[in-house]
């Protein structure tokens, strides 16, 4: 009887494992398809459509994108710099803002929390927002224009981290440190931060994705090509290709150029170039991500 129950338990566990393996493979198929299309020849795409097994392999799309490698390298450098600086500074500001809100003795704590929530519902509008950063702070054509506007502080992240601090950090630990003579900054950096790695990694991942995928700030504030980030450079490249496609009917020279230029495959190559670094970085955040988002979601 015990042996039969063990066999059933083993079969059940195996079925669960097979299900999750199948789900994982199914989740990876779109990324594999994008990569396979990006290394396919343009003629095979036009004749046979998208396929996981390309009939003709060609790296023409990547050769087209990397024909001026220095431009791509500069754009990657700008993106990496803004992502690292923006993520670290944003995480620090968010934590320093959220921690006092989690302390019950903070005066006007509920009023400040409501003010933060209010900013999630209403904004000042595009024109005043743009004029403020360009005329008052003079951020146009500077690296700070891709770090500060709209990305440096998120009300949602502040409330999420505040809930984590309130529900996870024991009040007795903070009181003991206070009795021992520790200052608020020492309590925060020596006790609160080490106990909050899950939410720090979660918010850090949110910030990393926001900064890495941002092209909107670059489009609004940057006119110098040497300050383009990778996402805006890719968007600009795709826009130029679409413009050439629109003009191909009115110009024989443009039509001949497009006949030699990868079009469908370069779209997929753009996606691979933009997302590949994040795919390698995500596994390092994954072990903290689930615990951080679930614990921080508890009302505190």
Secondary structure as a PSIPRED ss2 file (coil, helix, strand):
# PSIPRED VFORMAT (PSIPRED V4.0)

   1 X C   1.000  0.000  0.000
   2 X H   0.000  1.000  0.000
   3 X H   0.000  1.000  0.000
   4 X H   0.000  1.000  0.000
   5 X H   0.000  1.000  0.000
   6 X H   0.000  1.000  0.000
   7 X H   0.000  1.000  0.000
   8 X H   0.000  1.000  0.000
   9 X H   0.000  1.000  0.000
  10 X H   0.000  1.000  0.000
  11 X H   0.000  1.000  0.000
  12 X H   0.000  1.000  0.000
  13 X H   0.000  1.000  0.000
  14 X H   0.000  1.000  0.000
  15 X H   0.000  1.000  0.000
  16 X H   0.000  1.000  0.000
  17 X H   0.000  1.000  0.000
  18 X H   0.000  1.000  0.000
  19 X H   0.000  1.000  0.000
  20 X H   0.000  1.000  0.000
  21 X H   0.000  1.000  0.000
  22 X H   0.000  1.000  0.000
  23 X H   0.000  1.000  0.000
  24 X H   0.000  1.000  0.000
  25 X H   0.000  1.000  0.000
  26 X H   0.000  1.000  0.000
  27 X H   0.000  1.000  0.000
  28 X H   0.000  1.000  0.000
  29 X H   0.000  1.000  0.000
  30 X H   0.000  1.000  0.000
  31 X H   0.000  1.000  0.000
  32 X H   0.000  1.000  0.000
  33 X H   0.000  1.000  0.000
  34 X H   0.000  1.000  0.000
  35 X H   0.000  1.000  0.000
  36 X H   0.000  1.000  0.000
  37 X H   0.000  1.000  0.000
  38 X H   0.000  1.000  0.000
  39 X C   1.000  0.000  0.000
  40 X E   0.000  0.000  1.000
  41 X C   1.000  0.000  0.000
  42 X H   0.000  1.000  0.000
  43 X H   0.000  1.000  0.000
  44 X H   0.000  1.000  0.000
  45 X H   0.000  1.000  0.000
  46 X H   0.000  1.000  0.000
  47 X H   0.000  1.000  0.000
  48 X H   0.000  1.000  0.000
  49 X C   1.000  0.000  0.000
  50 X C   1.000  0.000  0.000
  51 X C   1.000  0.000  0.000
  52 X C   1.000  0.000  0.000
  53 X C   1.000  0.000  0.000
  54 X C   1.000  0.000  0.000
  55 X C   1.000  0.000  0.000
  56 X C   1.000  0.000  0.000
  57 X E   0.000  0.000  1.000
  58 X C   1.000  0.000  0.000
  59 X C   1.000  0.000  0.000
  60 X H   0.000  1.000  0.000
  61 X H   0.000  1.000  0.000
  62 X H   0.000  1.000  0.000
  63 X H   0.000  1.000  0.000
  64 X H   0.000  1.000  0.000
  65 X H   0.000  1.000  0.000
  66 X C   1.000  0.000  0.000
  67 X C   1.000  0.000  0.000
  68 X C   1.000  0.000  0.000
  69 X H   0.000  1.000  0.000
  70 X H   0.000  1.000  0.000
  71 X H   0.000  1.000  0.000
  72 X H   0.000  1.000  0.000
  73 X H   0.000  1.000  0.000
  74 X H   0.000  1.000  0.000
  75 X H   0.000  1.000  0.000
  76 X H   0.000  1.000  0.000
  77 X H   0.000  1.000  0.000
  78 X H   0.000  1.000  0.000
  79 X H   0.000  1.000  0.000
  80 X H   0.000  1.000  0.000
  81 X H   0.000  1.000  0.000
  82 X H   0.000  1.000  0.000
  83 X H   0.000  1.000  0.000
  84 X H   0.000  1.000  0.000
  85 X H   0.000  1.000  0.000
  86 X H   0.000  1.000  0.000
  87 X H   0.000  1.000  0.000
  88 X H   0.000  1.000  0.000
  89 X H   0.000  1.000  0.000
  90 X H   0.000  1.000  0.000
  91 X H   0.000  1.000  0.000
  92 X H   0.000  1.000  0.000
  93 X H   0.000  1.000  0.000
  94 X H   0.000  1.000  0.000
  95 X H   0.000  1.000  0.000
  96 X H   0.000  1.000  0.000
  97 X H   0.000  1.000  0.000
  98 X H   0.000  1.000  0.000
  99 X H   0.000  1.000  0.000
 100 X H   0.000  1.000  0.000
 101 X H   0.000  1.000  0.000
 102 X H   0.000  1.000  0.000
 103 X C   1.000  0.000  0.000
 104 X C   1.000  0.000  0.000
 105 X C   1.000  0.000  0.000
 106 X C   1.000  0.000  0.000
 107 X C   1.000  0.000  0.000
 108 X C   1.000  0.000  0.000
 109 X H   0.000  1.000  0.000
 110 X H   0.000  1.000  0.000
 111 X H   0.000  1.000  0.000
 112 X H   0.000  1.000  0.000
 113 X H   0.000  1.000  0.000
 114 X H   0.000  1.000  0.000
 115 X H   0.000  1.000  0.000
 116 X H   0.000  1.000  0.000
 117 X H   0.000  1.000  0.000
 118 X H   0.000  1.000  0.000
 119 X H   0.000  1.000  0.000
 120 X H   0.000  1.000  0.000
 121 X H   0.000  1.000  0.000
 122 X C   1.000  0.000  0.000
 123 X C   1.000  0.000  0.000
 124 X C   1.000  0.000  0.000
 125 X C   1.000  0.000  0.000
 126 X H   0.000  1.000  0.000
 127 X H   0.000  1.000  0.000
 128 X H   0.000  1.000  0.000
 129 X H   0.000  1.000  0.000
 130 X H   0.000  1.000  0.000
 131 X H   0.000  1.000  0.000
 132 X H   0.000  1.000  0.000
 133 X H   0.000  1.000  0.000
 134 X H   0.000  1.000  0.000
 135 X H   0.000  1.000  0.000
 136 X H   0.000  1.000  0.000
 137 X C   1.000  0.000  0.000
 138 X C   1.000  0.000  0.000
 139 X C   1.000  0.000  0.000
 140 X C   1.000  0.000  0.000
 141 X C   1.000  0.000  0.000
 142 X C   1.000  0.000  0.000
 143 X H   0.000  1.000  0.000
 144 X H   0.000  1.000  0.000
 145 X H   0.000  1.000  0.000
 146 X H   0.000  1.000  0.000
 147 X C   1.000  0.000  0.000
 148 X C   1.000  0.000  0.000
 149 X C   1.000  0.000  0.000
 150 X C   1.000  0.000  0.000
 151 X C   1.000  0.000  0.000
 152 X C   1.000  0.000  0.000
 153 X C   1.000  0.000  0.000
 154 X C   1.000  0.000  0.000
 155 X H   0.000  1.000  0.000
 156 X H   0.000  1.000  0.000
 157 X H   0.000  1.000  0.000
 158 X H   0.000  1.000  0.000
 159 X H   0.000  1.000  0.000
 160 X H   0.000  1.000  0.000
 161 X H   0.000  1.000  0.000
 162 X H   0.000  1.000  0.000
 163 X H   0.000  1.000  0.000
 164 X H   0.000  1.000  0.000
 165 X H   0.000  1.000  0.000
 166 X H   0.000  1.000  0.000
 167 X H   0.000  1.000  0.000
 168 X H   0.000  1.000  0.000
 169 X C   1.000  0.000  0.000
 170 X C   1.000  0.000  0.000
 171 X H   0.000  1.000  0.000
 172 X H   0.000  1.000  0.000
 173 X H   0.000  1.000  0.000
 174 X H   0.000  1.000  0.000
 175 X H   0.000  1.000  0.000
 176 X H   0.000  1.000  0.000
 177 X H   0.000  1.000  0.000
 178 X H   0.000  1.000  0.000
 179 X H   0.000  1.000  0.000
 180 X C   1.000  0.000  0.000
 181 X C   1.000  0.000  0.000
 182 X C   1.000  0.000  0.000
 183 X C   1.000  0.000  0.000
 184 X H   0.000  1.000  0.000
 185 X H   0.000  1.000  0.000
 186 X H   0.000  1.000  0.000
 187 X H   0.000  1.000  0.000
 188 X H   0.000  1.000  0.000
 189 X H   0.000  1.000  0.000
 190 X H   0.000  1.000  0.000
 191 X H   0.000  1.000  0.000
 192 X H   0.000  1.000  0.000
 193 X H   0.000  1.000  0.000
 194 X H   0.000  1.000  0.000
 195 X H   0.000  1.000  0.000
 196 X C   1.000  0.000  0.000
 197 X H   0.000  1.000  0.000
 198 X H   0.000  1.000  0.000
 199 X H   0.000  1.000  0.000
 200 X H   0.000  1.000  0.000
 201 X H   0.000  1.000  0.000
 202 X H   0.000  1.000  0.000
 203 X H   0.000  1.000  0.000
 204 X H   0.000  1.000  0.000
 205 X H   0.000  1.000  0.000
 206 X H   0.000  1.000  0.000
 207 X H   0.000  1.000  0.000
 208 X H   0.000  1.000  0.000
 209 X H   0.000  1.000  0.000
 210 X H   0.000  1.000  0.000
 211 X H   0.000  1.000  0.000
 212 X H   0.000  1.000  0.000
 213 X H   0.000  1.000  0.000
 214 X C   1.000  0.000  0.000
 215 X C   1.000  0.000  0.000
 216 X H   0.000  1.000  0.000
 217 X H   0.000  1.000  0.000
 218 X H   0.000  1.000  0.000
 219 X H   0.000  1.000  0.000
 220 X H   0.000  1.000  0.000
 221 X H   0.000  1.000  0.000
 222 X C   1.000  0.000  0.000
 223 X C   1.000  0.000  0.000
 224 X C   1.000  0.000  0.000
 225 X H   0.000  1.000  0.000
 226 X H   0.000  1.000  0.000
 227 X H   0.000  1.000  0.000
 228 X C   1.000  0.000  0.000
 229 X C   1.000  0.000  0.000
 230 X H   0.000  1.000  0.000
 231 X H   0.000  1.000  0.000
 232 X H   0.000  1.000  0.000
 233 X H   0.000  1.000  0.000
 234 X H   0.000  1.000  0.000
 235 X H   0.000  1.000  0.000
 236 X H   0.000  1.000  0.000
 237 X H   0.000  1.000  0.000
 238 X H   0.000  1.000  0.000
 239 X H   0.000  1.000  0.000
 240 X H   0.000  1.000  0.000
 241 X H   0.000  1.000  0.000
 242 X H   0.000  1.000  0.000
 243 X H   0.000  1.000  0.000
 244 X H   0.000  1.000  0.000
 245 X H   0.000  1.000  0.000
 246 X H   0.000  1.000  0.000
 247 X H   0.000  1.000  0.000
 248 X C   1.000  0.000  0.000
 249 X C   1.000  0.000  0.000
 250 X C   1.000  0.000  0.000
 251 X C   1.000  0.000  0.000
 252 X H   0.000  1.000  0.000
 253 X H   0.000  1.000  0.000
 254 X H   0.000  1.000  0.000
 255 X H   0.000  1.000  0.000
 256 X H   0.000  1.000  0.000
 257 X H   0.000  1.000  0.000
 258 X H   0.000  1.000  0.000
 259 X H   0.000  1.000  0.000
 260 X C   1.000  0.000  0.000
 261 X C   1.000  0.000  0.000
 262 X C   1.000  0.000  0.000
 263 X C   1.000  0.000  0.000
 264 X H   0.000  1.000  0.000
 265 X H   0.000  1.000  0.000
 266 X H   0.000  1.000  0.000
 267 X H   0.000  1.000  0.000
 268 X H   0.000  1.000  0.000
 269 X H   0.000  1.000  0.000
 270 X H   0.000  1.000  0.000
 271 X H   0.000  1.000  0.000
 272 X H   0.000  1.000  0.000
 273 X H   0.000  1.000  0.000
 274 X H   0.000  1.000  0.000
 275 X H   0.000  1.000  0.000
 276 X H   0.000  1.000  0.000
 277 X H   0.000  1.000  0.000
 278 X H   0.000  1.000  0.000
 279 X H   0.000  1.000  0.000
 280 X H   0.000  1.000  0.000
 281 X H   0.000  1.000  0.000
 282 X H   0.000  1.000  0.000
 283 X H   0.000  1.000  0.000
 284 X H   0.000  1.000  0.000
 285 X H   0.000  1.000  0.000
 286 X H   0.000  1.000  0.000
 287 X H   0.000  1.000  0.000
 288 X H   0.000  1.000  0.000
 289 X H   0.000  1.000  0.000
 290 X H   0.000  1.000  0.000
 291 X H   0.000  1.000  0.000
 292 X H   0.000  1.000  0.000
 293 X H   0.000  1.000  0.000
 294 X H   0.000  1.000  0.000
 295 X H   0.000  1.000  0.000
 296 X H   0.000  1.000  0.000
 297 X C   1.000  0.000  0.000
 298 X C   1.000  0.000  0.000
 299 X C   1.000  0.000  0.000
 300 X C   1.000  0.000  0.000
